[in-house]
Amino acid sequence: MTLVEPTDHPGRVQGALMAVDHPDLRDKVAVVTGAGRGMGARFAAALARRGVHVVGADIDGTLMDEAASALRLENGDVTGAGEVVGTVVDVRDRDAQQAVAQTAVDRFGRVDLWINNAGIFPEAPVADISPAQMQATLSINVEGVLYGAQAAASVMAPGGSIVNMASVAAVRVRRGRAAYCSSKAAVAHLTECLAVELGDQGIRVNAIAPGFVDTEMTRWVQDDPPALAKALDAIPLHRLGSPEEIVGPMLFLLSDSARYVTGHILAVDGGSRHV
Ligand SMILES: NC(=O)c1ccc[n+]([C@@H]2O[C@H](COP(=O)([O-])OP(=O)(O)OC[C@H]3O[C@@H](n4cnc5c(N)ncnc54)[C@H](O)[C@@H]3O)[C@@H](O)[C@H]2O)c1
């Protein structure tokens, strides 16, 4: 299968011609949190295109509805594409995440794959981080992953696969982002903890640690030429990643191609964790 992906990135991102296929994903059922935009929406699209039924869940219901409609249109002429259903969730709410799992079971009969993707990226120098900001960051970025994994594990059969979104910021300091960096370090280690305990159920848990990816979350750096130049200088491949370049590694970790891989944090960062 050859897939031509969007190439309209303004010269900083390699528009990707992806030839990635994971036939073992067909007819599986996936939940993707934070699927209203950005990488979550691209994960949902890529899965549905490969015949996976997807429940996308986002705190922004309007965004999620629009994304789900757009994905249905996008895959309209793909034979065997999976269905995409949008629902609202605040990942901080454990019961709400459980309800998302139930929605997937009610609609599609089971859950095989779960991507804990929702996250926030607040900015403040250390001296100014407020308790509310720190609590929101840890609650969404870390508790959200834990509650997602709990919900997934409560309905998954052996062979299930969970992937969390960590970040290069888990291992590299980003000035003004202490709340975010510490939350993503927690996600990375939580991934290892989950892998050990959920391994008892035959469920794999891995994480992807992206570097700078071209989404709304990194608009601030893309719209600030000096900051962008500095950022690109510190990336060995000297460009941002595109969301599509995170899709391939995501499909790998979700699929049986990675069936003996668990507790792994896969850096997809143009090498930036080394500098
Ligand atoms: N963009 C990057 O460069 C980058 C780099 C490393 C890691 N990440 C991580 O990847 C993930 C996706 O990033 P992105 O760039 O696509 O972000 P994005 O901001 O474009 O999208 C995040 C989505 O999560 C949703 N969301 C936020 N809070 C939520 C909540 N409480 N409950 C449910 N949904 C919620 C938002 O509405 C949004 O649709 C995040 O976890 C982010 O930290 C991003």
The ligand as an ORCA input file, in Angstrom:
! r2SCAN-3c Opt
* xyz 0 1
  N       3.592     18.857     18.897
  C       4.741     18.490     19.437
  O       5.808     19.010     19.039
  C       4.818     17.468     20.522
  C       6.086     17.025     20.930
  C       6.182     16.059     21.921
  C       5.039     15.520     22.483
  N       3.822     15.964     22.081
  C       2.643     15.364     22.724
  O       1.823     14.768     21.732
  C       0.452     14.855     22.122
  C      -0.343     15.519     21.006
  O       0.223     16.783     20.727
  P      -0.307     17.751     19.575
  O       0.843     18.557     19.143
  O      -1.100     16.990     18.588
  O      -1.276     18.692     20.456
  P      -2.526     19.587     20.078
  O      -2.522     20.683     21.087
  O      -2.565     19.932     18.639
  O      -3.750     18.597     20.374
  C      -4.030     18.161     21.686
  C      -5.470     17.706     21.740
  O      -5.723     17.267     23.095
  C      -6.976     17.796     23.492
  N      -7.030     17.894     24.960
  C      -6.401     18.802     25.745
  N      -6.738     18.616     27.025
  C      -7.587     17.563     27.060
  C      -8.283     16.901     28.101
  N      -8.184     17.284     29.377
  N      -9.060     15.842     27.790
  C      -9.192     15.449     26.493
  N      -8.589     16.052     25.467
  C      -7.779     17.097     25.750
  C      -7.080     19.135     22.797
  O      -8.420     19.618     22.731
  C      -6.469     18.835     21.443
  O      -7.428     18.395     20.510
  C       0.448     15.632     23.447
  O       0.434     14.716     24.528
  C       1.763     16.383     23.407
  O       2.241     16.719     24.689
  C       3.675     16.930     21.111
*
